[in-house]
């Protein structure tokens, strides 16, 4: 049996699209922020985007700047 590879994303993007029945949200994991471009360009049409929110994926407890710099 082949081992399954688990890839953890560094970022999470939530894209709100306007539909005739209201807003629908799509959530996508990203390894690099530059990947967001291809996701948006692949549709639905970017004129239907109401909002995009990007933040770090939460795989561990949040750190302060000082804690992160000491790693």
Jmol script that loads the backbone (N, CA, C; Angstrom):
load data "model"
ATOM      1  N   UNK A   1       0.837  -1.180   0.000  1.00  0.00           N
ATOM      2  CA  UNK A   1       0.000   0.000   0.000  1.00  0.00           C
ATOM      3  C   UNK A   1       0.882   1.244   0.000  1.00  0.00           C
ATOM      4  N   UNK A   2       0.569   2.191  -0.867  1.00  0.00           N
ATOM      5  CA  UNK A   2       1.356   3.398  -1.008  1.00  0.00           C
ATOM      6  C   UNK A   2       0.993   4.409   0.084  1.00  0.00           C
ATOM      7  N   UNK A   3       1.999   5.053   0.677  1.00  0.00           N
ATOM      8  CA  UNK A   3       1.755   6.053   1.720  1.00  0.00           C
ATOM      9  C   UNK A   3       1.116   7.295   1.110  1.00  0.00           C
ATOM     10  N   UNK A   4       0.159   7.844   1.827  1.00  0.00           N
ATOM     11  CA  UNK A   4      -0.519   9.056   1.358  1.00  0.00           C
ATOM     12  C   UNK A   4       0.263  10.269   1.809  1.00  0.00           C
ATOM     13  N   UNK A   5       0.530  11.187   0.884  1.00  0.00           N
ATOM     14  CA  UNK A   5       1.257  12.403   1.204  1.00  0.00           C
ATOM     15  C   UNK A   5       0.270  13.467   1.671  1.00  0.00           C
ATOM     16  N   UNK A   6       0.589  14.115   2.774  1.00  0.00           N
ATOM     17  CA  UNK A   6      -0.256  15.189   3.296  1.00  0.00           C
ATOM     18  C   UNK A   6       0.467  16.503   3.060  1.00  0.00           C
ATOM     19  N   UNK A   7      -0.172  17.410   2.352  1.00  0.00           N
ATOM     20  CA  UNK A   7       0.397  18.724   2.077  1.00  0.00           C
ATOM     21  C   UNK A   7      -0.385  19.767   2.866  1.00  0.00           C
ATOM     22  N   UNK A   8       0.279  20.449   3.748  1.00  0.00           N
ATOM     23  CA  UNK A   8      -0.364  21.502   4.513  1.00  0.00           C
ATOM     24  C   UNK A   8      -0.177  22.832   3.800  1.00  0.00           C
ATOM     25  N   UNK A   9      -1.240  23.559   3.655  1.00  0.00           N
ATOM     26  CA  UNK A   9      -1.179  24.860   3.007  1.00  0.00           C
ATOM     27  C   UNK A   9      -0.704  25.916   3.991  1.00  0.00           C
ATOM     28  N   UNK A  10      -0.002  26.903   3.476  1.00  0.00           N
ATOM     29  CA  UNK A  10       0.478  28.012   4.304  1.00  0.00           C
ATOM     30  C   UNK A  10      -0.585  29.088   4.443  1.00  0.00           C
ATOM     31  N   UNK A  11      -1.428  29.223   3.428  1.00  0.00           N
ATOM     32  CA  UNK A  11      -2.424  30.295   3.387  1.00  0.00           C
ATOM     33  C   UNK A  11      -3.797  29.725   3.070  1.00  0.00           C
ATOM     34  N   UNK A  12      -4.830  30.455   3.458  1.00  0.00           N
ATOM     35  CA  UNK A  12      -6.204  30.114   3.111  1.00  0.00           C
ATOM     36  C   UNK A  12      -6.846  31.357   2.505  1.00  0.00           C
ATOM     37  N   UNK A  13      -7.477  31.184   1.350  1.00  0.00           N
ATOM     38  CA  UNK A  13      -8.200  32.276   0.693  1.00  0.00           C
ATOM     39  C   UNK A  13      -9.688  31.949   0.686  1.00  0.00           C
ATOM     40  N   UNK A  14     -10.484  32.911   1.108  1.00  0.00           N
ATOM     41  CA  UNK A  14     -11.943  32.798   1.028  1.00  0.00           C
ATOM     42  C   UNK A  14     -12.406  33.831   0.005  1.00  0.00           C
ATOM     43  N   UNK A  15     -13.066  33.353  -1.039  1.00  0.00           N
ATOM     44  CA  UNK A  15     -13.523  34.239  -2.115  1.00  0.00           C
ATOM     45  C   UNK A  15     -15.044  34.221  -2.116  1.00  0.00           C
ATOM     46  N   UNK A  16     -15.631  35.395  -1.942  1.00  0.00           N
ATOM     47  CA  UNK A  16     -17.092  35.540  -1.980  1.00  0.00           C
ATOM     48  C   UNK A  16     -17.507  35.936  -3.391  1.00  0.00           C
ATOM     49  N   UNK A  17     -18.371  35.130  -4.005  1.00  0.00           N
ATOM     50  CA  UNK A  17     -18.899  35.411  -5.336  1.00  0.00           C
ATOM     51  C   UNK A  17     -20.374  35.785  -5.230  1.00  0.00           C
ATOM     52  N   UNK A  18     -20.785  36.753  -6.047  1.00  0.00           N
ATOM     53  CA  UNK A  18     -22.193  37.130  -6.120  1.00  0.00           C
ATOM     54  C   UNK A  18     -22.917  36.210  -7.093  1.00  0.00           C
ATOM     55  N   UNK A  19     -23.984  35.565  -6.628  1.00  0.00           N
ATOM     56  CA  UNK A  19     -24.873  34.766  -7.460  1.00  0.00           C
ATOM     57  C   UNK A  19     -26.258  35.386  -7.364  1.00  0.00           C
ATOM     58  N   UNK A  20     -27.151  34.997  -8.252  1.00  0.00           N
ATOM     59  CA  UNK A  20     -28.498  35.574  -8.241  1.00  0.00           C
ATOM     60  C   UNK A  20     -29.238  35.281  -6.940  1.00  0.00           C
ATOM     61  N   UNK A  21     -28.867  34.199  -6.254  1.00  0.00           N
ATOM     62  CA  UNK A  21     -29.525  33.873  -4.987  1.00  0.00           C
ATOM     63  C   UNK A  21     -28.727  34.328  -3.765  1.00  0.00           C
ATOM     64  N   UNK A  22     -27.657  35.089  -3.966  1.00  0.00           N
ATOM     65  CA  UNK A  22     -26.868  35.626  -2.854  1.00  0.00           C
ATOM     66  C   UNK A  22     -25.387  35.321  -2.980  1.00  0.00           C
ATOM     67  N   UNK A  23     -24.670  35.556  -1.904  1.00  0.00           N
ATOM     68  CA  UNK A  23     -23.221  35.362  -1.865  1.00  0.00           C
ATOM     69  C   UNK A  23     -22.908  33.896  -1.549  1.00  0.00           C
ATOM     70  N   UNK A  24     -21.965  33.339  -2.298  1.00  0.00           N
ATOM     71  CA  UNK A  24     -21.444  31.999  -2.017  1.00  0.00           C
ATOM     72  C   UNK A  24     -19.936  32.120  -1.836  1.00  0.00           C
ATOM     73  N   UNK A  25     -19.417  31.438  -0.836  1.00  0.00           N
ATOM     74  CA  UNK A  25     -18.002  31.516  -0.503  1.00  0.00           C
ATOM     75  C   UNK A  25     -17.281  30.249  -0.940  1.00  0.00           C
ATOM     76  N   UNK A  26     -16.134  30.438  -1.580  1.00  0.00           N
ATOM     77  CA  UNK A  26     -15.240  29.350  -1.955  1.00  0.00           C
ATOM     78  C   UNK A  26     -13.982  29.482  -1.114  1.00  0.00           C
ATOM     79  N   UNK A  27     -13.555  28.399  -0.502  1.00  0.00           N
ATOM     80  CA  UNK A  27     -12.342  28.401   0.312  1.00  0.00           C
ATOM     81  C   UNK A  27     -11.288  27.554  -0.387  1.00  0.00           C
ATOM     82  N   UNK A  28     -10.092  28.125  -0.538  1.00  0.00           N
ATOM     83  CA  UNK A  28      -8.998  27.422  -1.217  1.00  0.00           C
ATOM     84  C   UNK A  28      -7.728  27.538  -0.392  1.00  0.00           C
ATOM     85  N   UNK A  29      -6.990  26.445  -0.313  1.00  0.00           N
ATOM     86  CA  UNK A  29      -5.690  26.455   0.343  1.00  0.00           C
ATOM     87  C   UNK A  29      -4.611  26.848  -0.652  1.00  0.00           C
ATOM     88  N   UNK A  30      -3.638  27.601  -0.194  1.00  0.00           N
ATOM     89  CA  UNK A  30      -2.537  28.074  -1.043  1.00  0.00           C
ATOM     90  C   UNK A  30      -1.202  27.749  -0.381  1.00  0.00           C
ATOM     91  N   UNK A  31      -0.243  27.343  -1.189  1.00  0.00           N
ATOM     92  CA  UNK A  31       1.120  27.201  -0.675  1.00  0.00           C
ATOM     93  C   UNK A  31       1.839  28.538  -0.790  1.00  0.00           C
ATOM     94  N   UNK A  32       1.582  29.251  -1.879  1.00  0.00           N
ATOM     95  CA  UNK A  32       2.184  30.566  -2.120  1.00  0.00           C
ATOM     96  C   UNK A  32       1.082  31.540  -2.490  1.00  0.00           C
ATOM     97  N   UNK A  33       1.211  32.791  -2.080  1.00  0.00           N
ATOM     98  CA  UNK A  33       0.190  33.799  -2.369  1.00  0.00           C
ATOM     99  C   UNK A  33       0.000  34.015  -3.868  1.00  0.00           C
ATOM    100  N   UNK A  34       1.049  33.815  -4.642  1.00  0.00           N
ATOM    101  CA  UNK A  34       0.960  34.009  -6.092  1.00  0.00           C
ATOM    102  C   UNK A  34      -0.057  33.067  -6.737  1.00  0.00           C
ATOM    103  N   UNK A  35      -0.381  31.951  -6.077  1.00  0.00           N
ATOM    104  CA  UNK A  35      -1.358  31.009  -6.617  1.00  0.00           C
ATOM    105  C   UNK A  35      -2.756  31.609  -6.686  1.00  0.00           C
ATOM    106  N   UNK A  36      -3.017  32.631  -5.879  1.00  0.00           N
ATOM    107  CA  UNK A  36      -4.343  33.251  -5.866  1.00  0.00           C
ATOM    108  C   UNK A  36      -4.704  33.802  -7.244  1.00  0.00           C
ATOM    109  N   UNK A  37      -3.729  34.299  -7.968  1.00  0.00           N
ATOM    110  CA  UNK A  37      -3.969  34.828  -9.317  1.00  0.00           C
ATOM    111  C   UNK A  37      -4.624  33.785 -10.213  1.00  0.00           C
ATOM    112  N   UNK A  38      -4.067  32.589 -10.248  1.00  0.00           N
ATOM    113  CA  UNK A  38      -4.608  31.539 -11.110  1.00  0.00           C
ATOM    114  C   UNK A  38      -6.000  31.102 -10.664  1.00  0.00           C
ATOM    115  N   UNK A  39      -6.228  31.075  -9.361  1.00  0.00           N
ATOM    116  CA  UNK A  39      -7.551  30.711  -8.847  1.00  0.00           C
ATOM    117  C   UNK A  39      -8.590  31.726  -9.293  1.00  0.00           C
ATOM    118  N   UNK A  40      -8.278  33.006  -9.157  1.00  0.00           N
ATOM    119  CA  UNK A  40      -9.216  34.055  -9.558  1.00  0.00           C
ATOM    120  C   UNK A  40      -9.443  34.025 -11.063  1.00  0.00           C
ATOM    121  N   UNK A  41      -8.382  33.867 -11.832  1.00  0.00           N
ATOM    122  CA  UNK A  41      -8.509  33.860 -13.296  1.00  0.00           C
ATOM    123  C   UNK A  41      -9.265  32.647 -13.815  1.00  0.00           C
ATOM    124  N   UNK A  42      -9.279  31.548 -13.067  1.00  0.00           N
ATOM    125  CA  UNK A  42      -9.965  30.343 -13.536  1.00  0.00           C
ATOM    126  C   UNK A  42     -11.483  30.432 -13.377  1.00  0.00           C
ATOM    127  N   UNK A  43     -11.963  31.483 -12.733  1.00  0.00           N
ATOM    128  CA  UNK A  43     -13.401  31.736 -12.671  1.00  0.00           C
ATOM    129  C   UNK A  43     -14.052  31.223 -11.422  1.00  0.00           C
ATOM    130  N   UNK A  44     -15.268  31.597 -11.211  1.00  0.00           N
ATOM    131  CA  UNK A  44     -16.134  32.429 -12.037  1.00  0.00           C
ATOM    132  C   UNK A  44     -15.512  33.809 -12.332  1.00  0.00           C
ATOM    133  N   UNK A  45     -16.131  34.522 -13.233  1.00  0.00           N
ATOM    134  CA  UNK A  45     -15.635  35.817 -13.676  1.00  0.00           C
ATOM    135  C   UNK A  45     -15.304  36.710 -12.492  1.00  0.00           C
ATOM    136  N   UNK A  46     -14.147  37.380 -12.556  1.00  0.00           N
ATOM    137  CA  UNK A  46     -13.708  38.182 -11.420  1.00  0.00           C
ATOM    138  C   UNK A  46     -14.604  39.392 -11.150  1.00  0.00           C
ATOM    139  N   UNK A  47     -15.445  39.789 -12.109  1.00  0.00           N
ATOM    140  CA  UNK A  47     -16.393  40.878 -11.843  1.00  0.00           C
ATOM    141  C   UNK A  47     -17.501  40.434 -10.888  1.00  0.00           C
ATOM    142  N   UNK A  48     -17.634  39.124 -10.671  1.00  0.00           N
ATOM    143  CA  UNK A  48     -18.633  38.606  -9.738  1.00  0.00           C
ATOM    144  C   UNK A  48     -18.081  38.488  -8.312  1.00  0.00           C
ATOM    145  N   UNK A  49     -16.814  38.839  -8.107  1.00  0.00           N
ATOM    146  CA  UNK A  49     -16.227  38.743  -6.772  1.00  0.00           C
ATOM    147  C   UNK A  49     -16.720  39.893  -5.911  1.00  0.00           C
ATOM    148  N   UNK A  50     -17.225  39.538  -4.734  1.00  0.00           N
ATOM    149  CA  UNK A  50     -17.656  40.547  -3.771  1.00  0.00           C
ATOM    150  C   UNK A  50     -16.513  40.887  -2.812  1.00  0.00           C
ATOM    151  N   UNK A  51     -15.745  39.856  -2.435  1.00  0.00           N
ATOM    152  CA  UNK A  51     -14.671  40.073  -1.464  1.00  0.00           C
ATOM    153  C   UNK A  51     -13.725  38.885  -1.481  1.00  0.00           C
ATOM    154  N   UNK A  52     -12.449  39.156  -1.186  1.00  0.00           N
ATOM    155  CA  UNK A  52     -11.451  38.107  -1.006  1.00  0.00           C
ATOM    156  C   UNK A  52     -10.768  38.355   0.334  1.00  0.00           C
ATOM    157  N   UNK A  53     -10.690  37.294   1.131  1.00  0.00           N
ATOM    158  CA  UNK A  53      -9.988  37.351   2.409  1.00  0.00           C
ATOM    159  C   UNK A  53      -8.878  36.307   2.383  1.00  0.00           C
ATOM    160  N   UNK A  54      -7.663  36.710   2.758  1.00  0.00           N
ATOM    161  CA  UNK A  54      -6.524  35.798   2.784  1.00  0.00           C
ATOM    162  C   UNK A  54      -5.894  35.877   4.165  1.00  0.00           C
ATOM    163  N   UNK A  55      -5.591  34.719   4.709  1.00  0.00           N
ATOM    164  CA  UNK A  55      -4.930  34.671   6.009  1.00  0.00           C
ATOM    165  C   UNK A  55      -4.108  33.411   6.128  1.00  0.00           C
ATOM    166  N   UNK A  56      -3.279  33.348   7.149  1.00  0.00           N
ATOM    167  CA  UNK A  56      -2.471  32.146   7.337  1.00  0.00           C
ATOM    168  C   UNK A  56      -3.344  30.969   7.734  1.00  0.00           C
ATOM    169  N   UNK A  57      -2.975  29.797   7.257  1.00  0.00           N
ATOM    170  CA  UNK A  57      -3.656  28.578   7.695  1.00  0.00           C
ATOM    171  C   UNK A  57      -3.289  28.366   9.154  1.00  0.00           C
ATOM    172  N   UNK A  58      -4.222  27.891   9.929  1.00  0.00           N
ATOM    173  CA  UNK A  58      -3.988  27.733  11.377  1.00  0.00           C
ATOM    174  C   UNK A  58      -3.694  26.277  11.705  1.00  0.00           C
ATOM    175  N   UNK A  59      -2.414  25.886  11.536  1.00  0.00           N
ATOM    176  CA  UNK A  59      -2.002  24.526  11.856  1.00  0.00           C
ATOM    177  C   UNK A  59      -1.509  24.423  13.294  1.00  0.00           C
ATOM    178  N   UNK A  60      -1.217  25.552  13.904  1.00  0.00           N
ATOM    179  CA  UNK A  60      -0.700  25.584  15.264  1.00  0.00           C
ATOM    180  C   UNK A  60      -1.231  26.841  15.949  1.00  0.00           C
ATOM    181  N   UNK A  61      -0.932  26.973  17.213  1.00  0.00           N
ATOM    182  CA  UNK A  61      -1.370  28.159  17.950  1.00  0.00           C
ATOM    183  C   UNK A  61      -0.712  29.406  17.362  1.00  0.00           C
ATOM    184  N   UNK A  62      -1.438  30.518  17.311  1.00  0.00           N
ATOM    185  CA  UNK A  62      -0.859  31.765  16.785  1.00  0.00           C
ATOM    186  C   UNK A  62       0.348  32.211  17.623  1.00  0.00           C
ATOM    187  N   UNK A  63       1.280  32.864  16.962  1.00  0.00           N
ATOM    188  CA  UNK A  63       2.480  33.376  17.611  1.00  0.00           C
ATOM    189  C   UNK A  63       2.478  34.898  17.600  1.00  0.00           C
ATOM    190  N   UNK A  64       3.201  35.488  18.529  1.00  0.00           N
ATOM    191  CA  UNK A  64       3.477  36.919  18.459  1.00  0.00           C
ATOM    192  C   UNK A  64       4.652  37.119  17.497  1.00  0.00           C
ATOM    193  N   UNK A  65       4.902  38.342  17.088  1.00  0.00           N
ATOM    194  CA  UNK A  65       6.045  38.630  16.218  1.00  0.00           C
ATOM    195  C   UNK A  65       7.330  38.207  16.913  1.00  0.00           C
ATOM    196  N   UNK A  66       7.440  38.508  18.205  1.00  0.00           N
ATOM    197  CA  UNK A  66       8.652  38.171  18.944  1.00  0.00           C
ATOM    198  C   UNK A  66       8.871  36.657  19.018  1.00  0.00           C
ATOM    199  N   UNK A  67       7.813  35.909  19.232  1.00  0.00           N
ATOM    200  CA  UNK A  67       7.926  34.442  19.279  1.00  0.00           C
ATOM    201  C   UNK A  67       8.368  33.895  17.932  1.00  0.00           C
ATOM    202  N   UNK A  68       7.783  34.408  16.865  1.00  0.00           N
ATOM    203  CA  UNK A  68       8.117  33.927  15.523  1.00  0.00           C
ATOM    204  C   UNK A  68       9.560  34.256  15.159  1.00  0.00           C
ATOM    205  N   UNK A  69      10.046  35.433  15.572  1.00  0.00           N
ATOM    206  CA  UNK A  69      11.419  35.814  15.264  1.00  0.00           C
ATOM    207  C   UNK A  69      12.448  34.977  16.016  1.00  0.00           C
ATOM    208  N   UNK A  70      12.042  34.406  17.147  1.00  0.00           N
ATOM    209  CA  UNK A  70      12.974  33.596  17.922  1.00  0.00           C
ATOM    210  C   UNK A  70      13.060  32.151  17.440  1.00  0.00           C
ATOM    211  N   UNK A  71      12.223  31.772  16.476  1.00  0.00           N
ATOM    212  CA  UNK A  71      12.245  30.393  15.966  1.00  0.00           C
ATOM    213  C   UNK A  71      13.455  30.133  15.097  1.00  0.00           C
TER     214      UNK A  71
END
end "model"
wireframe off; spacefill off
backbone 0.3
color backbone group
